[in-house]
């Protein structure tokens, strides 16, 4: 699948930002390593999701584009695919939980997507989307479990490796596993000896349990502050990719996540959402044993003001 990542990189080259790689002497001192942050919080729509969304929508046939696209997402994929739809002239419908962050709801609407809200306590988003597909004939592009999405997400790690050349560890947040899958494939293809680590919240530990039990595990509406990691499980594509290419999976506490958001804000002067700070949380809390050169995917910066005030307060 590495060739699909390189093809995706060429496809999105003139659409996506080449995001900056930041370093911090303080972070290096605290971890005893050289840490390189690939800052996808500076990506279009505020997260890495733009990469996969653009790659997937761009590859659709003209007929599929004319009919329109539907997806389901709590926020970042919704915003990304809405923006892609605006750029490529494709009608986008998003099935979104009614408790999604207000800022992510607003941005999705501002990019021109139609939103269908559902109650996650009573409804299953895939079922809501399927019903609409039966009525409207839209093409489904899910948020993570799709080969073109995974390939697009892998371009972030590819850019990071191309810039810093050598890494001993590369680590990424894990929700549904699209970013982690793409990161792992890119890393193992270019740097076979690089260890790949995925990080998720303790309150949403389905991927960690799945990884170590080798059996797909689920979680229902986990109450984590990291809303991008509230997915119920890994997918049919992402689970086997992660089993084959990822070396370790780690969890972090809610306090560690909040502390990481604060560290990035106060010490590095960047705004990062809780999901985007998962790897930094793992580094600062000692969940990842640090040494050598470590690449970190900062997945996004779409945090609403209420959550940010709560964390910083």
Secondary structure by P-SEA (a helix, b strand, c coil): caaaaaaaaaaaccccccbbbbbbaaaaaaccccccccccccccccccaaaaaaaaaaaccaaaaaaccccccccaaaaaaaaaaaaabbbbbbbccccccaaaaaaaaaabbbbbbbccccccaaaaaaaaaaacbbbbbcccccaaaaaaaaaaaaaaaaacccccbbbbbbcccaaaaaaaaaaaaccccbbbbbbbbcccaaaaaaaaaccccccccccccccccccccccaaaaaaaaccccbbbbbcaaaaaaaaaaaacccccccccccaaaaaaaaacccccccbbbbbcccccccaaaaaaaac
